[in-house]
Amino acid sequence: MELRQLRYFVRVVNFGSMGRAAAELGVGTSALSQQISRLETELSTRLLQRTKAGVRPTSAGLAFFRQAQLAIRHADEAIEAAQHARLSGYVSIGMPPSVAGVLGLPFIRAMYKRYPDVHLRVVESLSGTLNSMLTSRQIDLAVLYDVTRTQQFSVTRLVTERLYVIGTEQSAILRSEAPLSLSDLTSTALILPSESHRLRALIDEAFSRLGRKPNVVAEIDGLAMLMEAVGDGLGLTIQPGAALARHTGGSFVAREILERDLVRSSHLASLSDDELSPAGLAARIILVETARHLTEHGKWTGATLIE
């Protein structure tokens, strides 16, 4: 199969006529028809239905037409990038707030340094919202906490993150530098995300394994407001180390949790390789490289890269 054949086929479908498509392409009608026939022979299926009024795609041809357009677009972008010796294009990526706090700016810097002509859009939102945006093709890539096998994404396992008990310097239970067990927190006022969050589910499951329940005094779904409430001394929280990325130099204190199985996994999900543009493919590579650099240099607290 040749790219030229894909271009011919798309033109024929768009014009609905072999003759008009041939004139537009500057080739003979018989030569064009021969190329389409070769394509159908290679695919072992009929792509076009010939009528007195012209031609129209069969059901197989319509499905092939959509993918052929995508392949041509990607090929044209690749040609343009090669001709200009610099990758260009547009890519959008979503990150949850805690991940954006530690990964967002280093990723943007790395993309700008490597591919200055790529227009980058970064969306910071909850993992569930980003999942929906990716599914509806509103964004190209997203860091997600919960990815099901039924979703038609290309998924790269990114990092696992240890969870910490976080509070202020005035919190009596945090004055010791020793790690804490969840059993030590059963009477401690906790401020956590609501039950719709994957992080909350992990915490509830961990307490349940100990036969305990967390003492939740407030549920706050926004990380910024949650950390404000903790900073005001209203309670402690359980979060990954990345939650403190935007609070360096503050009065927050973090203590490790003894339960080693209390970890959160992050995945980089994207549109399939067939749908993702060259700019999107480049962004996916840069994001993984940035995550690797941050974890290897201890700049992503509690994170371990998943090989």
Phi and psi in degrees as GROMACS dihedral restraints (atoms count N, CA, C in turn):
[ dihedral_restraints ]
;  ai    aj    ak    al  type     phi  dphi    fc
    3     4     5     6     1  -111.6    20    10
    4     5     6     7     1   151.3    20    10
    6     7     8     9     1   -60.2    20    10
    7     8     9    10     1   -34.6    20    10
    9    10    11    12     1   -59.7    20    10
   10    11    12    13     1   -40.4    20    10
   12    13    14    15     1   -64.9    20    10
   13    14    15    16     1   -37.2    20    10
   15    16    17    18     1   -64.4    20    10
   16    17    18    19     1   -42.9    20    10
   18    19    20    21     1   -63.1    20    10
   19    20    21    22     1   -42.9    20    10
   21    22    23    24     1   -60.3    20    10
   22    23    24    25     1   -47.3    20    10
   24    25    26    27     1   -61.7    20    10
   25    26    27    28     1   -45.3    20    10
   27    28    29    30     1   -61.9    20    10
   28    29    30    31     1   -41.7    20    10
   30    31    32    33     1   -63.7    20    10
   31    32    33    34     1   -40.9    20    10
   33    34    35    36     1   -62.7    20    10
   34    35    36    37     1   -44.1    20    10
   36    37    38    39     1   -64.5    20    10
   37    38    39    40     1   -42.8    20    10
   39    40    41    42     1   -63.5    20    10
   40    41    42    43     1   -39.8    20    10
   42    43    44    45     1   -85.6    20    10
   43    44    45    46     1   -24.6    20    10
   45    46    47    48     1    69.8    20    10
   46    47    48    49     1    18.7    20    10
   48    49    50    51     1  -155.9    20    10
   49    50    51    52     1   131.5    20    10
   51    52    53    54     1   -65.4    20    10
   52    53    54    55     1   -42.8    20    10
   54    55    56    57     1   -64.7    20    10
   55    56    57    58     1   -46.2    20    10
   57    58    59    60     1   -67.2    20    10
   58    59    60    61     1   -38.8    20    10
   60    61    62    63     1   -66.0    20    10
   61    62    63    64     1   -40.4    20    10
   63    64    65    66     1   -62.8    20    10
   64    65    66    67     1   -41.7    20    10
   66    67    68    69     1   -64.2    20    10
   67    68    69    70     1   -41.2    20    10
   69    70    71    72     1   -65.6    20    10
   70    71    72    73     1   -38.3    20    10
   72    73    74    75     1   -83.2    20    10
   73    74    75    76     1   -15.9    20    10
   75    76    77    78     1    76.2    20    10
   76    77    78    79     1    32.8    20    10
   78    79    80    81     1  -126.8    20    10
   79    80    81    82     1   164.8    20    10
   81    82    83    84     1   -72.7    20    10
   82    83    84    85     1   148.9    20    10
   84    85    86    87     1   -61.3    20    10
   85    86    87    88     1   -40.8    20    10
   87    88    89    90     1   -66.7    20    10
   88    89    90    91     1   -38.0    20    10
   90    91    92    93     1   -65.8    20    10
   91    92    93    94     1   -39.9    20    10
   93    94    95    96     1   -65.8    20    10
   94    95    96    97     1   -45.7    20    10
   96    97    98    99     1   -60.3    20    10
   97    98    99   100     1   -38.0    20    10
   99   100   101   102     1   -64.9    20    10
  100   101   102   103     1   -40.9    20    10
  102   103   104   105     1   -64.6    20    10
  103   104   105   106     1   -40.8    20    10
  105   106   107   108     1   -64.8    20    10
  106   107   108   109     1   -40.8    20    10
  108   109   110   111     1   -63.6    20    10
  109   110   111   112     1   -40.1    20    10
  111   112   113   114     1   -62.2    20    10
  112   113   114   115     1   -39.5    20    10
  114   115   116   117     1   -63.9    20    10
  115   116   117   118     1   -44.4    20    10
  117   118   119   120     1   -65.1    20    10
  118   119   120   121     1   -37.4    20    10
  120   121   122   123     1   -65.0    20    10
  121   122   123   124     1   -42.2    20    10
  123   124   125   126     1   -65.0    20    10
  124   125   126   127     1   -36.1    20    10
  126   127   128   129     1   -87.1    20    10
  127   128   129   130     1   -10.7    20    10
  129   130   131   132     1    57.6    20    10
  130   131   132   133     1    39.1    20    10
  132   133   134   135     1  -155.8    20    10
  133   134   135   136     1   153.8    20    10
  135   136   137   138     1   -84.1    20    10
  136   137   138   139     1   123.5    20    10
  138   139   140   141     1   -98.1    20    10
  139   140   141   142     1   -30.0    20    10
  141   142   143   144     1  -124.9    20    10
  142   143   144   145     1   142.2    20    10
  144   145   146   147     1  -107.5    20    10
  145   146   147   148     1   119.8    20    10
  147   148   149   150     1   -84.5    20    10
  148   149   150   151     1   129.8    20    10
  150   151   152   153     1  -129.6    20    10
  151   152   153   154     1   173.8    20    10
  153   154   155   156     1   -66.3    20    10
  154   155   156   157     1   -29.1    20    10
  156   157   158   159     1   -83.5    20    10
  157   158   159   160     1   -11.3    20    10
  159   160   161   162     1   145.2    20    10
  160   161   162   163     1  -136.0    20    10
  162   163   164   165     1  -133.9    20    10
  163   164   165   166     1   152.6    20    10
  165   166   167   168     1  -145.4    20    10
  166   167   168   169     1   151.2    20    10
  168   169   170   171     1   -72.5    20    10
  169   170   171   172     1   143.3    20    10
  171   172   173   174     1   -74.9    20    10
  172   173   174   175     1   178.8    20    10
  174   175   176   177     1   -61.7    20    10
  175   176   177   178     1   -38.8    20    10
  177   178   179   180     1   -67.7    20    10
  178   179   180   181     1   -38.6    20    10
  180   181   182   183     1   -65.5    20    10
  181   182   183   184     1   -35.9    20    10
  183   184   185   186     1   -66.8    20    10
  184   185   186   187     1   -42.0    20    10
  186   187   188   189     1   -64.1    20    10
  187   188   189   190     1   -41.5    20    10
  189   190   191   192     1   -67.3    20    10
  190   191   192   193     1   -35.6    20    10
  192   193   194   195     1   -59.6    20    10
  193   194   195   196     1   -44.6    20    10
  195   196   197   198     1   -61.2    20    10
  196   197   198   199     1   -46.3    20    10
  198   199   200   201     1   -71.2    20    10
  199   200   201   202     1   -33.1    20    10
  201   202   203   204     1   -65.1    20    10
  202   203   204   205     1   -40.7    20    10
  204   205   206   207     1   -60.1    20    10
  205   206   207   208     1   -42.5    20    10
  207   208   209   210     1   -64.2    20    10
  208   209   210   211     1   -43.2    20    10
  210   211   212   213     1   -64.2    20    10
  211   212   213   214     1   -40.2    20    10
  213   214   215   216     1   -65.6    20    10
  214   215   216   217     1   -41.9    20    10
  216   217   218   219     1   -61.9    20    10
  217   218   219   220     1   -45.2    20    10
  219   220   221   222     1   -65.1    20    10
  220   221   222   223     1   -38.6    20    10
  222   223   224   225     1   -64.9    20    10
  223   224   225   226     1   -41.2    20    10
  225   226   227   228     1   -64.5    20    10
  226   227   228   229     1   -39.5    20    10
  228   229   230   231     1   -65.6    20    10
  229   230   231   232     1   -38.3    20    10
  231   232   233   234     1   -66.1    20    10
  232   233   234   235     1   -40.2    20    10
  234   235   236   237     1   -64.2    20    10
  235   236   237   238     1   -44.6    20    10
  237   238   239   240     1   -62.8    20    10
  238   239   240   241     1   -41.8    20    10
  240   241   242   243     1   -62.9    20    10
  241   242   243   244     1   -41.9    20    10
  243   244   245   246     1   -66.2    20    10
  244   245   246   247     1   -39.6    20    10
  246   247   248   249     1   -67.5    20    10
  247   248   249   250     1   -34.4    20    10
  249   250   251   252     1   -94.0    20    10
  250   251   252   253     1    -4.1    20    10
  252   253   254   255     1    60.3    20    10
  253   254   255   256     1    10.6    20    10
  255   256   257   258     1  -141.4    20    10
  256   257   258   259     1   132.4    20    10
  258   259   260   261     1   -69.7    20    10
  259   260   261   262     1   135.9    20    10
  261   262   263   264     1  -134.0    20    10
  262   263   264   265     1   175.6    20    10
  264   265   266   267     1   132.6    20    10
  265   266   267   268     1  -164.1    20    10
  267   268   269   270     1  -135.0    20    10
  268   269   270   271     1   136.5    20    10
  270   271   272   273     1  -145.6    20    10
  271   272   273   274     1   140.4    20    10
  273   274   275   276     1  -122.3    20    10
  274   275   276   277     1   137.8    20    10
  276   277   278   279     1  -138.4    20    10
  277   278   279   280     1   140.9    20    10
  279   280   281   282     1  -111.0    20    10
  280   281   282   283     1   143.8    20    10
  282   283   284   285     1  -137.9    20    10
  283   284   285   286     1   139.0    20    10
  285   286   287   288     1   -65.6    20    10
  286   287   288   289     1   157.9    20    10
  288   289   290   291     1   -54.7    20    10
  289   290   291   292     1   -46.2    20    10
  291   292   293   294     1   -66.3    20    10
  292   293   294   295     1   -39.2    20    10
  294   295   296   297     1   -68.3    20    10
  295   296   297   298     1   -41.2    20    10
  297   298   299   300     1   -60.7    20    10
  298   299   300   301     1   -33.4    20    10
  300   301   302   303     1   -62.6    20    10
  301   302   303   304     1   -33.2    20    10
  303   304   305   306     1  -105.1    20    10
  304   305   306   307     1   -30.0    20    10
  306   307   308   309     1  -103.5    20    10
  307   308   309   310     1   -27.4    20    10
  309   310   311   312     1   -57.4    20    10
  310   311   312   313     1   -59.8    20    10
  312   313   314   315     1   -65.6    20    10
  313   314   315   316     1   -44.1    20    10
  315   316   317   318     1   -59.6    20    10
  316   317   318   319     1   -36.4    20    10
  318   319   320   321     1   -66.0    20    10
  319   320   321   322     1   -45.4    20    10
  321   322   323   324     1   -60.4    20    10
  322   323   324   325     1   -43.4    20    10
  324   325   326   327     1   -61.8    20    10
  325   326   327   328     1   -43.4    20    10
  327   328   329   330     1   -65.6    20    10
  328   329   330   331     1   -40.2    20    10
  330   331   332   333     1   -66.0    20    10
  331   332   333   334     1   -43.4    20    10
  333   334   335   336     1   -64.6    20    10
  334   335   336   337     1   -36.9    20    10
  336   337   338   339     1   -70.1    20    10
  337   338   339   340     1   -42.2    20    10
  339   340   341   342     1   -83.6    20    10
  340   341   342   343     1   -41.0    20    10
  342   343   344   345     1  -132.3    20    10
  343   344   345   346     1    74.3    20    10
  345   346   347   348     1   -65.1    20    10
  346   347   348   349     1   -18.3    20    10
  348   349   350   351     1   -92.1    20    10
  349   350   351   352     1    -0.9    20    10
  351   352   353   354     1   -86.1    20    10
  352   353   354   355     1   125.0    20    10
  354   355   356   357     1   -83.0    20    10
  355   356   357   358     1   120.9    20    10
  357   358   359   360     1  -110.7    20    10
  358   359   360   361     1   132.9    20    10
  360   361   362   363     1  -120.7    20    10
  361   362   363   364     1   124.2    20    10
  363   364   365   366     1  -114.1    20    10
  364   365   366   367     1   127.2    20    10
  366   367   368   369     1  -111.1    20    10
  367   368   369   370     1   124.1    20    10
  369   370   371   372     1  -104.8    20    10
  370   371   372   373     1   115.8    20    10
  372   373   374   375     1  -159.9    20    10
  373   374   375   376     1   176.8    20    10
  375   376   377   378     1   -68.9    20    10
  376   377   378   379     1   152.5    20    10
  378   379   380   381     1   -57.2    20    10
  379   380   381   382     1   -41.7    20    10
  381   382   383   384     1   -63.3    20    10
  382   383   384   385     1   -39.7    20    10
  384   385   386   387     1   -65.7    20    10
  385   386   387   388     1   -42.0    20    10
  387   388   389   390     1   -65.0    20    10
  388   389   390   391     1   -36.6    20    10
  390   391   392   393     1   -58.6    20    10
  391   392   393   394     1   -46.3    20    10
  393   394   395   396     1   -65.0    20    10
  394   395   396   397     1   -39.6    20    10
  396   397   398   399     1   -65.3    20    10
  397   398   399   400     1   -38.0    20    10
  399   400   401   402     1   -68.9    20    10
  400   401   402   403     1   -41.7    20    10
  402   403   404   405     1   -60.9    20    10
  403   404   405   406     1   -38.1    20    10
  405   406   407   408     1   -89.1    20    10
  406   407   408   409     1     8.9    20    10
  408   409   410   411     1    64.6    20    10
  409   410   411   412     1    27.1    20    10
  411   412   413   414     1   -80.7    20    10
  412   413   414   415     1   -22.7    20    10
  414   415   416   417     1  -133.2    20    10
  415   416   417   418     1   162.9    20    10
  417   418   419   420     1   -94.7    20    10
  418   419   420   421     1   -35.2    20    10
  420   421   422   423     1  -140.1    20    10
  421   422   423   424     1   157.6    20    10
  423   424   425   426     1  -157.6    20    10
  424   425   426   427     1   143.7    20    10
  426   427   428   429     1   -88.1    20    10
  427   428   429   430     1   119.9    20    10
  429   430   431   432     1  -124.0    20    10
  430   431   432   433     1   152.1    20    10
  432   433   434   435     1   -93.2    20    10
  433   434   435   436     1   -28.5    20    10
  435   436   437   438     1  -130.1    20    10
  436   437   438   439     1   108.7    20    10
  438   439   440   441     1  -122.7    20    10
  439   440   441   442     1   119.6    20    10
  441   442   443   444     1   -87.9    20    10
  442   443   444   445     1   153.5    20    10
  444   445   446   447     1   -69.5    20    10
  445   446   447   448     1   -17.3    20    10
  447   448   449   450     1   -80.3    20    10
  448   449   450   451     1   -16.0    20    10
  450   451   452   453     1   -77.1    20    10
  451   452   453   454     1   139.3    20    10
  453   454   455   456     1   -87.3    20    10
  454   455   456   457     1    60.6    20    10
  456   457   458   459     1  -112.3    20    10
  457   458   459   460     1   157.3    20    10
  459   460   461   462     1   -89.9    20    10
  460   461   462   463     1   120.8    20    10
  462   463   464   465     1  -118.3    20    10
  463   464   465   466     1   129.8    20    10
  465   466   467   468     1  -117.4    20    10
  466   467   468   469     1   121.3    20    10
  468   469   470   471     1   -66.7    20    10
  469   470   471   472     1   131.5    20    10
  471   472   473   474     1  -105.2    20    10
  472   473   474   475     1   -77.8    20    10
  474   475   476   477     1  -141.1    20    10
  475   476   477   478     1   158.9    20    10
  477   478   479   480     1  -108.3    20    10
  478   479   480   481     1   145.7    20    10
  480   481   482   483     1  -125.6    20    10
  481   482   483   484     1   127.4    20    10
  483   484   485   486     1   -67.4    20    10
  484   485   486   487     1   149.9    20    10
  486   487   488   489     1  -102.6    20    10
  487   488   489   490     1   151.4    20    10
  489   490   491   492     1  -130.1    20    10
  490   491   492   493     1   152.9    20    10
  492   493   494   495     1   -86.6    20    10
  493   494   495   496     1   124.6    20    10
  495   496   497   498     1  -123.2    20    10
  496   497   498   499     1   134.4    20    10
  498   499   500   501     1  -158.2    20    10
  499   500   501   502     1  -164.4    20    10
  501   502   503   504     1   -94.9    20    10
  502   503   504   505     1   170.5    20    10
  504   505   506   507     1   -64.2    20    10
  505   506   507   508     1   -20.8    20    10
  507   508   509   510     1   -82.3    20    10
  508   509   510   511     1    -6.6    20    10
  510   511   512   513     1   -72.5    20    10
  511   512   513   514     1   116.8    20    10
  513   514   515   516     1   -59.8    20    10
  514   515   516   517     1   -38.6    20    10
  516   517   518   519     1   -69.9    20    10
  517   518   519   520     1   -16.5    20    10
  519   520   521   522     1   -99.6    20    10
  520   521   522   523     1     1.1    20    10
  522   523   524   525     1   -68.6    20    10
  523   524   525   526     1   -30.7    20    10
  525   526   527   528     1   -80.6    20    10
  526   527   528   529     1   143.3    20    10
  528   529   530   531     1   -85.2    20    10
  529   530   531   532     1    -0.3    20    10
  531   532   533   534     1   -71.5    20    10
  532   533   534   535     1   147.6    20    10
  534   535   536   537     1   -60.3    20    10
  535   536   537   538     1   155.6    20    10
  537   538   539   540     1  -112.4    20    10
  538   539   540   541     1   146.5    20    10
  540   541   542   543     1   -95.1    20    10
  541   542   543   544     1   153.2    20    10
  543   544   545   546     1   -60.8    20    10
  544   545   546   547     1   -29.0    20    10
  546   547   548   549     1   -65.1    20    10
  547   548   549   550     1   -22.0    20    10
  549   550   551   552     1   -75.8    20    10
  550   551   552   553     1   -11.9    20    10
  552   553   554   555     1  -106.8    20    10
  553   554   555   556     1     4.4    20    10
  555   556   557   558     1   -62.8    20    10
  556   557   558   559     1   -28.4    20    10
  558   559   560   561     1  -103.1    20    10
  559   560   561   562     1     4.3    20    10
  561   562   563   564     1   -88.1    20    10
  562   563   564   565     1   134.7    20    10
  564   565   566   567     1   -67.6    20    10
  565   566   567   568     1   123.7    20    10
  567   568   569   570     1  -117.3    20    10
  568   569   570   571     1   142.5    20    10
  570   571   572   573     1  -114.0    20    10
  571   572   573   574     1   115.2    20    10
  573   574   575   576     1  -132.5    20    10
  574   575   576   577     1   163.4    20    10
  576   577   578   579     1   -64.5    20    10
  577   578   579   580     1   164.3    20    10
  579   580   581   582     1   -72.5    20    10
  580   581   582   583     1   172.0    20    10
  582   583   584   585     1   -67.3    20    10
  583   584   585   586     1   -11.1    20    10
  585   586   587   588     1   -76.7    20    10
  586   587   588   589     1    -9.7    20    10
  588   589   590   591     1   -91.6    20    10
  589   590   591   592     1   142.5    20    10
  591   592   593   594     1   -62.8    20    10
  592   593   594   595     1   -36.7    20    10
  594   595   596   597     1   -61.4    20    10
  595   596   597   598     1   -43.3    20    10
  597   598   599   600     1   -63.3    20    10
  598   599   600   601     1   -40.0    20    10
  600   601   602   603     1   -61.5    20    10
  601   602   603   604     1   -41.0    20    10
  603   604   605   606     1   -62.3    20    10
  604   605   606   607     1   -42.3    20    10
  606   607   608   609     1   -67.5    20    10
  607   608   609   610     1   -45.3    20    10
  609   610   611   612     1   -62.0    20    10
  610   611   612   613     1   -40.0    20    10
  612   613   614   615     1   -64.7    20    10
  613   614   615   616     1   -38.7    20    10
  615   616   617   618     1   -66.2    20    10
  616   617   618   619     1   -42.6    20    10
  618   619   620   621     1   -64.1    20    10
  619   620   621   622     1   -40.4    20    10
  621   622   623   624     1   -62.2    20    10
  622   623   624   625     1   -36.6    20    10
  624   625   626   627     1   -63.3    20    10
  625   626   627   628     1   -24.2    20    10
  627   628   629   630     1   -92.9    20    10
  628   629   630   631     1     0.3    20    10
  630   631   632   633     1    73.1    20    10
  631   632   633   634     1    25.7    20    10
  633   634   635   636     1  -124.6    20    10
  634   635   636   637     1   170.6    20    10
  636   637   638   639     1  -129.3    20    10
  637   638   639   640     1   141.1    20    10
  639   640   641   642     1   -71.4    20    10
  640   641   642   643     1   146.5    20    10
  642   643   644   645     1   -90.8    20    10
  643   644   645   646     1    83.4    20    10
  645   646   647   648     1   -86.9    20    10
  646   647   648   649     1   116.8    20    10
  648   649   650   651     1   -98.1    20    10
  649   650   651   652     1   -16.9    20    10
  651   652   653   654     1  -157.7    20    10
  652   653   654   655     1   143.8    20    10
  654   655   656   657     1  -115.5    20    10
  655   656   657   658     1   120.7    20    10
  657   658   659   660     1  -131.2    20    10
  658   659   660   661     1   122.1    20    10
  660   661   662   663     1   -86.9    20    10
  661   662   663   664     1   -18.3    20    10
  663   664   665   666     1   -91.6    20    10
  664   665   666   667     1   127.2    20    10
  666   667   668   669     1   -62.9    20    10
  667   668   669   670     1   -40.3    20    10
  669   670   671   672     1   -61.2    20    10
  670   671   672   673     1   -48.2    20    10
  672   673   674   675     1   -68.9    20    10
  673   674   675   676     1   -36.3    20    10
  675   676   677   678     1   -59.4    20    10
  676   677   678   679     1   -45.4    20    10
  678   679   680   681     1   -69.6    20    10
  679   680   681   682     1   -29.7    20    10
  681   682   683   684     1   -64.4    20    10
  682   683   684   685     1   -42.5    20    10
  684   685   686   687     1   -64.7    20    10
  685   686   687   688     1   -40.9    20    10
  687   688   689   690     1   -65.4    20    10
  688   689   690   691     1   -43.0    20    10
  690   691   692   693     1   -63.7    20    10
  691   692   693   694     1   -24.8    20    10
  693   694   695   696     1   -84.6    20    10
  694   695   696   697     1     1.2    20    10
  696   697   698   699     1    82.2    20    10
  697   698   699   700     1    16.3    20    10
  699   700   701   702     1   -78.4    20    10
  700   701   702   703     1   -13.4    20    10
  702   703   704   705     1   166.1    20    10
  703   704   705   706     1   177.7    20    10
  705   706   707   708     1   -99.4    20    10
  706   707   708   709     1   170.5    20    10
  708   709   710   711     1  -137.9    20    10
  709   710   711   712     1   165.9    20    10
  711   712   713   714     1  -120.4    20    10
  712   713   714   715     1   116.1    20    10
  714   715   716   717     1  -146.6    20    10
  715   716   717   718     1   162.5    20    10
  717   718   719   720     1   -69.0    20    10
  718   719   720   721     1   161.7    20    10
  720   721   722   723     1   -59.3    20    10
  721   722   723   724     1   -26.5    20    10
  723   724   725   726     1   -62.8    20    10
  724   725   726   727     1   -20.0    20    10
  726   727   728   729     1   -62.9    20    10
  727   728   729   730     1   -21.8    20    10
  729   730   731   732     1   -94.4    20    10
  730   731   732   733     1     1.9    20    10
  732   733   734   735     1   -60.2    20    10
  733   734   735   736     1   -30.9    20    10
  735   736   737   738     1   -98.4    20    10
  736   737   738   739     1    11.5    20    10
  738   739   740   741     1  -128.4    20    10
  739   740   741   742     1    34.5    20    10
  741   742   743   744     1   -68.8    20    10
  742   743   744   745     1   141.0    20    10
  744   745   746   747     1    80.3    20    10
  745   746   747   748     1     4.3    20    10
  747   748   749   750     1   -89.6    20    10
  748   749   750   751     1  -164.1    20    10
  750   751   752   753     1   -97.7    20    10
  751   752   753   754     1    12.3    20    10
  753   754   755   756     1   -77.9    20    10
  754   755   756   757     1   147.3    20    10
  756   757   758   759     1  -126.9    20    10
  757   758   759   760     1   137.4    20    10
  759   760   761   762     1  -121.8    20    10
  760   761   762   763     1   135.9    20    10
  762   763   764   765     1  -124.7    20    10
  763   764   765   766     1   138.9    20    10
  765   766   767   768     1   -65.1    20    10
  766   767   768   769     1   155.7    20    10
  768   769   770   771     1  -104.9    20    10
  769   770   771   772     1   134.0    20    10
  771   772   773   774     1   -64.8    20    10
  772   773   774   775     1   -33.5    20    10
  774   775   776   777     1   -67.3    20    10
  775   776   777   778     1   103.9    20    10
  777   778   779   780     1   -71.8    20    10
  778   779   780   781     1   -17.1    20    10
  780   781   782   783     1   -85.9    20    10
  781   782   783   784     1     0.1    20    10
  783   784   785   786     1   -87.2    20    10
  784   785   786   787     1    83.5    20    10
  786   787   788   789     1  -132.7    20    10
  787   788   789   790     1   155.1    20    10
  789   790   791   792     1  -116.4    20    10
  790   791   792   793     1   136.7    20    10
  792   793   794   795     1  -103.6    20    10
  793   794   795   796     1   136.5    20    10
  795   796   797   798     1  -114.1    20    10
  796   797   798   799     1   141.1    20    10
  798   799   800   801     1  -125.0    20    10
  799   800   801   802     1   145.5    20    10
  801   802   803   804     1   -98.3    20    10
  802   803   804   805     1   109.5    20    10
  804   805   806   807     1  -105.9    20    10
  805   806   807   808     1   144.2    20    10
  807   808   809   810     1  -144.8    20    10
  808   809   810   811     1   167.4    20    10
  810   811   812   813     1   -57.9    20    10
  811   812   813   814     1   159.2    20    10
  813   814   815   816     1   -59.6    20    10
  814   815   816   817     1   158.4    20    10
  816   817   818   819     1   -58.2    20    10
  817   818   819   820     1   -29.2    20    10
  819   820   821   822     1   -69.8    20    10
  820   821   822   823     1   -30.8    20    10
  822   823   824   825     1   -92.0    20    10
  823   824   825   826     1   -28.3    20    10
  825   826   827   828     1   -72.9    20    10
  826   827   828   829     1   132.5    20    10
  828   829   830   831     1   -72.8    20    10
  829   830   831   832     1   166.1    20    10
  831   832   833   834     1   -56.1    20    10
  832   833   834   835     1   -36.9    20    10
  834   835   836   837     1   -64.3    20    10
  835   836   837   838     1   -38.5    20    10
  837   838   839   840     1   -67.5    20    10
  838   839   840   841     1   -40.1    20    10
  840   841   842   843     1   -63.0    20    10
  841   842   843   844     1   -41.1    20    10
  843   844   845   846     1   -65.2    20    10
  844   845   846   847     1   -41.5    20    10
  846   847   848   849     1   -62.7    20    10
  847   848   849   850     1   -38.0    20    10
  849   850   851   852     1   -63.4    20    10
  850   851   852   853     1   -42.4    20    10
  852   853   854   855     1   -65.1    20    10
  853   854   855   856     1   -44.8    20    10
  855   856   857   858     1   -64.4    20    10
  856   857   858   859     1   -38.6    20    10
  858   859   860   861     1   -65.1    20    10
  859   860   861   862     1   -42.4    20    10
  861   862   863   864     1   -64.7    20    10
  862   863   864   865     1   -41.9    20    10
  864   865   866   867     1   -62.0    20    10
  865   866   867   868     1   -40.0    20    10
  867   868   869   870     1   -66.9    20    10
  868   869   870   871     1   -42.3    20    10
  870   871   872   873     1   -61.7    20    10
  871   872   873   874     1   -40.1    20    10
  873   874   875   876     1   -62.9    20    10
  874   875   876   877     1   -45.1    20    10
  876   877   878   879     1   -62.0    20    10
  877   878   879   880     1   -44.1    20    10
  879   880   881   882     1   -64.2    20    10
  880   881   882   883     1   -41.3    20    10
  882   883   884   885     1   -72.8    20    10
  883   884   885   886     1   -41.3    20    10
  885   886   887   888     1   -68.0    20    10
  886   887   888   889     1   -25.1    20    10
  888   889   890   891     1  -103.3    20    10
  889   890   891   892     1    14.5    20    10
  891   892   893   894     1    66.9    20    10
  892   893   894   895     1    23.4    20    10
  894   895   896   897     1   -95.1    20    10
  895   896   897   898     1    -3.5    20    10
  897   898   899   900     1  -119.6    20    10
  898   899   900   901     1    93.1    20    10
  900   901   902   903     1   -57.9    20    10
  901   902   903   904     1   124.8    20    10
  903   904   905   906     1    78.1    20    10
  904   905   906   907     1     4.0    20    10
  906   907   908   909     1   -95.8    20    10
  907   908   909   910     1   143.2    20    10
  909   910   911   912     1  -129.0    20    10
  910   911   912   913     1   125.0    20    10
  912   913   914   915     1   -66.5    20    10
  913   914   915   916     1   134.0    20    10
  915   916   917   918     1   -87.9    20    10
  916   917   918   919     1   114.6    20    10
